[in-house]
Amino acid sequence: MSASATALPQLPQRRIWLAYGGGCLLAWLLYVLAGAEFQRGLWQLGVAVYQATLSLWPPMLLGLGVFPWVRALQGLEMGTPGQLVLHAFAALMFGALWQLCEFGSAWLLFGLEHASAVLVQTLLWRAIWGVFVYAAIATGFTAMLQTHRARTAALATAQAESALARAELAAISGKLNPHFLFNTLNSLIALTRKDAQAAEGALLRFAGMLRYVLATKREATDRVSLAEEVEFVRDYLALESLRLGPRLQIDWQLDPATLEDEIPPLSLQPLVENSVQHGVAPRVAGGSIRIRSGRNALNQGLELSVEDDGPGCEPGRLDEERPGIGLSALKRRFALDYEGRARLRVQTAPGAGFRVDLWIPQ
């Protein structure tokens, strides 16, 4: 057996045997009902129970060995024709063992002569029934294994994608853009020579930003209020204004009713940073950024948008033209978080600016 057999998903044993026991009980009851003649009295029911038990105990007992056999076949690196050959061989063996069990029980109960006579009469039919019963049991176990494997694979894929998204988001939240840090420090050094009081205020904002980032990492916070994220973004924009001056225009359109809504930390700031870096900073005349929040009237979810009037880009070339902004990580995060109900949508075109819309359930 190959090593892949050991990698098969482990089904809960109790569920397997409960399902198998239920199937056996159903088959036994149907056999009893088919053989009983209730109009002839309860004694005929007893005869039907006796005949059903005597006839069905061999295949029910042998069926216990079909599950490990089917599981072993699924672990073999073998094509469908090879597996069909092995199943055919197993079906013939199942029928032969069924006949052997019946012969042994008849010998113990009625003697060798009776057992031999029954064997001759039922040899062909038992062989045929053995193939059909084996096929039914093997098909049932195969379906259970395949269903569980598909669910396990889907769960593993979702967990892997979630882990990747969280890892990428952790990378975003774990550090501020190095260029931003470098530019901010340079601006602070220049500001200390001109206006010590303004430099002190800028340093306090910078310290507040670092404290926010460190707090989200240390506390492993999954949610913060929109007000906290907005305060962080305001500090970021205030520091960027030291470098860009009046070239950076901000239009805040926040609904006060949404400020206590919860969002993942550092989900708004990377979008604003993207607009600053690609929509405002490269242009001599600068540009404007609009940050809006609102309540969806239909589902009461939180709607956020960050929009700039920059040059925009081709929607199919986001990764090439605007790298390092964490859009792909945020998109995966919002696709997987909130049970997949959160949404992130990008609207852009050459010369038409850049806009990102978020919808976050509350």
C-alpha positions as CSV (number, residue, x, y, z in Angstrom):
1,M,0.0,0.0,0.0
2,S,1.3,3.5,-0.8
3,A,1.9,6.2,1.6
4,S,-1.2,8.1,0.4
5,A,-3.4,5.5,2.1
6,T,-2.3,6.9,5.4
7,A,-3.3,10.4,4.4
8,L,-6.9,9.5,3.9
9,P,-9.3,11.5,6.0
10,Q,-10.4,9.8,9.2
11,L,-14.2,9.3,9.3
12,P,-15.8,9.2,12.8
13,Q,-16.1,5.4,13.5
14,R,-19.3,5.8,15.4
15,R,-21.1,7.4,12.5
16,I,-19.9,4.7,10.1
17,W,-21.2,1.8,12.1
18,L,-24.4,3.5,13.1
19,A,-25.2,4.0,9.4
20,Y,-24.2,0.4,8.6
21,G,-26.2,-0.9,11.5
22,G,-29.2,1.1,10.3
23,G,-28.9,-0.3,6.8
24,C,-28.7,-3.8,8.1
25,L,-31.7,-3.4,10.3
26,L,-33.7,-1.9,7.4
27,A,-32.8,-4.9,5.2
28,W,-33.7,-7.3,7.9
29,L,-37.1,-5.7,8.5
30,L,-37.9,-5.7,4.8
31,Y,-37.0,-9.4,4.6
32,V,-39.3,-10.2,7.6
33,L,-42.2,-8.2,6.1
34,A,-41.7,-9.9,2.8
35,G,-41.8,-13.4,4.3
36,A,-44.5,-12.9,7.0
37,E,-48.1,-13.8,6.4
38,F,-49.9,-11.9,9.2
39,Q,-53.3,-13.4,8.4
40,R,-52.0,-16.9,9.5
41,G,-51.1,-15.7,13.0
42,L,-48.1,-14.6,15.0
43,W,-46.4,-17.9,14.6
44,Q,-45.8,-17.1,10.9
45,L,-44.2,-13.9,11.9
46,G,-41.8,-15.9,14.1
47,V,-41.0,-18.1,11.2
48,A,-40.2,-15.0,9.1
49,V,-37.9,-13.6,11.8
50,Y,-36.1,-16.9,12.0
51,Q,-35.7,-17.1,8.2
52,A,-34.5,-13.5,7.9
53,T,-32.0,-13.9,10.6
54,L,-30.6,-17.2,9.3
55,S,-30.3,-15.8,5.8
56,L,-28.9,-12.4,6.5
57,W,-26.4,-12.9,9.3
58,P,-23.6,-14.0,6.9
59,P,-23.7,-10.9,4.6
60,M,-24.2,-8.6,7.6
61,L,-21.2,-10.0,9.3
62,L,-19.0,-10.1,6.1
63,G,-20.0,-6.5,5.4
64,L,-18.0,-5.4,8.4
65,G,-14.8,-6.3,6.5
66,V,-15.9,-4.4,3.3
67,F,-15.2,-1.0,4.8
68,P,-11.5,-1.5,5.5
69,W,-11.2,-3.1,2.1
70,V,-12.8,-0.2,0.3
71,R,-10.7,2.3,2.3
72,A,-7.5,0.4,1.4
73,L,-8.4,0.4,-2.3
74,Q,-8.9,4.2,-2.2
75,G,-5.4,4.5,-0.9
76,L,-3.8,2.6,-3.7
77,E,-2.3,4.5,-6.6
78,M,-4.3,2.5,-9.1
79,G,-6.6,3.4,-12.0
80,T,-10.3,2.7,-12.3
81,P,-9.9,-0.6,-14.4
82,G,-7.5,-2.0,-11.8
83,Q,-9.9,-1.1,-8.9
84,L,-12.8,-2.7,-10.8
85,V,-10.9,-6.0,-11.2
86,L,-10.1,-6.0,-7.4
87,H,-13.7,-5.2,-6.6
88,A,-14.9,-8.1,-8.9
89,F,-12.5,-10.5,-7.1
90,A,-13.7,-9.3,-3.7
91,A,-17.4,-9.7,-4.8
92,L,-16.7,-13.3,-5.8
93,M,-15.0,-13.9,-2.5
94,F,-17.9,-12.3,-0.6
95,G,-20.3,-14.7,-2.3
96,A,-18.1,-17.7,-1.6
97,L,-17.7,-16.8,2.1
98,W,-21.5,-16.2,2.3
99,Q,-22.1,-19.7,1.1
100,L,-19.4,-21.1,3.4
101,C,-21.1,-19.4,6.4
102,E,-24.5,-20.7,5.4
103,F,-23.2,-24.2,4.9
104,G,-21.5,-24.2,8.3
105,S,-24.6,-23.0,10.1
106,A,-26.8,-25.5,8.3
107,W,-24.4,-28.3,9.2
108,L,-24.4,-27.4,12.9
109,L,-28.2,-27.1,13.0
110,F,-29.5,-29.8,10.6
111,G,-26.5,-32.1,9.8
112,L,-24.2,-32.5,6.8
113,E,-26.7,-34.1,4.4
114,H,-29.1,-31.2,4.7
115,A,-26.3,-28.7,4.5
116,S,-25.0,-30.3,1.3
117,A,-28.4,-30.4,-0.3
118,V,-29.0,-26.7,0.5
119,L,-25.6,-25.8,-0.9
120,V,-26.4,-27.5,-4.3
121,Q,-29.7,-25.8,-4.5
122,T,-28.5,-22.3,-3.7
123,L,-25.0,-22.3,-5.2
124,L,-25.8,-20.1,-8.3
125,W,-28.2,-17.8,-6.6
126,R,-26.0,-17.2,-3.6
127,A,-23.1,-16.3,-6.0
128,I,-25.3,-13.8,-7.8
129,W,-26.7,-12.3,-4.6
130,G,-23.2,-12.1,-3.2
131,V,-22.1,-9.9,-6.1
132,F,-25.1,-7.6,-5.7
133,V,-24.9,-7.3,-1.9
134,Y,-21.2,-6.7,-2.0
135,A,-21.7,-4.0,-4.7
136,A,-24.4,-2.3,-2.6
137,I,-22.2,-2.3,0.6
138,A,-19.0,-1.3,-1.2
139,T,-20.9,1.6,-3.0
140,G,-22.3,2.8,0.3
141,F,-18.9,2.9,2.0
142,T,-17.3,4.4,-1.0
143,A,-19.9,7.2,-1.1
144,M,-19.3,7.9,2.6
145,L,-15.5,8.1,2.1
146,Q,-15.7,10.3,-0.9
147,T,-18.2,12.7,0.7
148,H,-16.1,13.0,3.8
149,R,-12.9,13.4,1.7
150,A,-14.6,16.2,-0.3
151,R,-15.7,18.0,2.8
152,T,-12.3,17.6,4.4
153,A,-10.6,19.0,1.3
154,A,-13.0,21.9,1.1
155,L,-12.5,22.7,4.7
156,A,-8.7,22.4,4.4
157,T,-8.8,24.7,1.3
158,A,-10.9,27.3,3.2
159,Q,-8.6,27.1,6.2
160,A,-5.5,27.5,4.1
161,E,-6.9,30.5,2.2
162,S,-8.0,32.0,5.5
163,A,-4.6,31.5,7.0
164,L,-2.9,33.0,4.0
165,A,-5.2,36.1,4.1
166,R,-4.6,36.5,7.8
167,A,-0.9,36.1,7.4
168,E,-0.9,38.7,4.7
169,L,-3.1,41.0,6.7
170,A,-0.8,40.5,9.7
171,A,2.1,41.6,7.5
172,I,0.2,44.7,6.6
173,S,-0.7,45.5,10.2
174,G,2.7,44.5,11.5
175,K,4.6,47.3,9.8
176,L,4.0,50.7,8.4
177,N,5.2,51.5,4.9
178,P,9.0,52.1,5.1
179,H,8.8,55.0,2.7
180,F,6.2,56.6,5.0
181,L,8.4,56.2,8.0
182,F,11.4,57.6,6.2
183,N,9.5,60.6,4.9
184,T,7.8,61.2,8.2
185,L,11.1,61.2,10.1
186,N,12.7,63.6,7.6
187,S,9.6,65.9,7.9
188,L,9.9,65.8,11.7
189,I,13.6,66.7,11.6
190,A,12.9,69.6,9.3
191,L,9.9,70.7,11.4
192,T,11.9,70.8,14.7
193,R,14.1,73.5,13.1
194,K,11.2,75.7,12.1
195,D,8.4,75.1,14.6
196,A,9.2,73.1,17.8
197,Q,5.5,73.1,19.0
198,A,4.2,71.7,15.7
199,A,7.0,69.1,15.7
200,E,5.9,68.0,19.2
201,G,2.3,67.6,18.0
202,A,3.5,65.6,15.0
203,L,5.6,63.4,17.2
204,L,2.5,62.7,19.4
205,R,0.5,61.7,16.3
206,F,3.4,59.5,15.2
207,A,3.5,57.8,18.6
208,G,-0.2,57.3,18.5
209,M,0.0,55.5,15.2
210,L,2.7,53.2,16.5
211,R,0.8,52.5,19.6
212,Y,-2.3,51.6,17.6
213,V,-0.3,49.2,15.4
214,L,1.4,47.6,18.3
215,A,-1.8,47.2,20.3
216,T,-3.6,45.4,17.4
217,K,-0.7,43.0,17.1
218,R,-0.2,42.4,20.9
219,E,-3.8,41.9,21.7
220,A,-4.5,40.0,18.4
221,T,-7.6,42.2,18.0
222,D,-10.0,41.0,15.3
223,R,-12.3,44.1,15.5
224,V,-11.9,47.8,16.3
225,S,-14.4,50.5,16.2
226,L,-14.6,52.6,13.0
227,A,-13.8,55.7,15.2
228,E,-10.5,54.1,16.3
229,E,-9.5,53.3,12.7
230,V,-10.6,56.8,11.6
231,E,-8.4,58.4,14.3
232,F,-5.5,56.3,13.1
233,V,-6.1,57.4,9.5
234,R,-6.4,61.1,10.6
235,D,-2.9,60.8,12.3
236,Y,-1.5,59.2,9.2
237,L,-2.9,61.9,6.9
238,A,-1.7,64.7,9.2
239,L,1.8,63.4,9.0
240,E,1.6,63.0,5.2
241,S,0.4,66.6,5.1
242,L,3.8,67.7,6.5
243,R,5.4,66.4,3.3
244,L,2.6,67.2,0.8
245,G,1.2,70.3,2.2
246,P,-1.9,71.8,0.4
247,R,-1.4,69.3,-2.4
248,L,-3.2,66.8,-0.2
249,Q,-6.9,67.5,0.1
250,I,-9.2,65.3,2.3
251,D,-13.0,65.3,2.1
252,W,-14.5,63.5,5.2
253,Q,-18.1,62.3,4.8
254,L,-18.6,60.2,7.9
255,D,-22.0,59.2,9.2
256,P,-21.8,59.7,13.0
257,A,-24.2,56.7,13.5
258,T,-21.5,54.4,12.0
259,L,-18.5,55.4,14.2
260,E,-19.2,52.7,16.7
261,D,-19.5,50.0,14.1
262,E,-16.7,47.3,14.2
263,I,-14.3,46.6,11.4
264,P,-11.0,44.6,11.1
265,P,-8.0,46.7,12.2
266,L,-6.0,48.4,9.5
267,S,-8.5,47.8,6.8
268,L,-9.2,51.5,6.0
269,Q,-5.6,52.9,6.3
270,P,-4.0,50.8,3.5
271,L,-6.7,52.1,1.1
272,V,-6.0,55.7,2.1
273,E,-2.3,55.1,1.8
274,N,-2.9,53.7,-1.6
275,S,-4.6,56.8,-2.7
276,V,-1.9,59.1,-1.2
277,Q,0.9,57.1,-2.9
278,H,-0.6,56.6,-6.3
279,G,-3.3,59.2,-6.7
280,V,-1.9,62.4,-5.0
281,A,1.9,62.3,-4.3
282,P,3.1,61.7,-7.9
283,R,1.1,64.7,-9.3
284,V,2.6,68.2,-9.1
285,A,-0.9,69.7,-8.5
286,G,-1.7,67.0,-5.9
287,G,-5.2,65.7,-5.6
288,S,-8.1,65.0,-3.2
289,I,-9.2,61.9,-1.3
290,R,-12.8,61.4,-0.2
291,I,-13.5,59.0,2.7
292,R,-17.1,58.2,3.3
293,S,-19.0,56.0,5.7
294,G,-22.8,55.2,5.7
295,R,-25.4,52.8,6.7
296,N,-27.0,50.5,4.1
297,A,-30.7,51.1,4.3
298,L,-31.6,47.5,3.3
299,N,-29.4,45.3,5.4
300,Q,-28.0,47.8,8.0
301,G,-24.4,46.9,7.1
302,L,-21.5,49.4,7.2
303,E,-20.6,51.0,3.9
304,L,-17.1,52.5,3.5
305,S,-15.5,54.0,0.5
306,V,-12.1,55.6,-0.3
307,E,-11.9,57.5,-3.5
308,D,-9.2,59.7,-5.2
309,D,-9.2,61.8,-8.3
310,G,-5.8,60.4,-9.5
311,P,-4.9,58.9,-12.8
312,G,-6.5,55.5,-12.1
313,C,-5.4,52.4,-13.9
314,E,-6.5,49.4,-15.9
315,P,-8.7,47.2,-13.7
316,G,-6.8,44.1,-15.0
317,R,-3.4,45.5,-14.1
318,L,-3.9,46.4,-10.4
319,D,-1.1,44.2,-9.2
320,E,1.3,45.7,-11.8
321,E,0.4,49.3,-11.5
322,R,-0.3,49.6,-7.8
323,P,1.8,47.0,-6.0
324,G,2.4,46.7,-2.3
325,I,-0.9,48.2,-1.2
326,G,-2.4,45.0,0.3
327,L,-5.6,45.1,-1.9
328,S,-5.4,41.3,-2.7
329,A,-4.9,40.5,1.0
330,L,-7.8,42.7,2.0
331,K,-10.0,41.3,-0.7
332,R,-9.3,37.7,0.5
333,R,-9.8,38.8,4.1
334,F,-13.2,40.3,3.3
335,A,-14.2,37.3,1.2
336,L,-13.4,34.9,4.0
337,D,-14.2,36.9,7.1
338,Y,-17.7,37.5,8.4
339,E,-18.7,34.1,7.0
340,G,-18.0,35.3,3.5
341,R,-20.6,38.1,3.7
342,A,-18.2,41.1,3.6
343,R,-17.5,42.6,0.3
344,L,-14.7,44.7,-1.3
345,R,-15.1,46.2,-4.8
346,V,-12.6,48.3,-6.9
347,Q,-13.7,50.8,-9.5
348,T,-11.1,52.4,-11.6
349,A,-10.1,53.3,-15.2
350,P,-7.3,55.3,-16.8
351,G,-8.0,58.9,-16.1
352,A,-11.0,58.2,-13.9
353,G,-9.5,58.0,-10.5
354,F,-9.5,55.0,-8.1
355,R,-12.3,54.0,-5.7
356,V,-12.6,51.1,-3.3
357,D,-16.0,50.2,-1.7
358,L,-16.3,48.1,1.4
359,W,-19.5,46.5,2.8
360,I,-19.1,45.1,6.3
361,P,-22.1,43.3,8.1
362,Q,-22.8,44.5,11.6
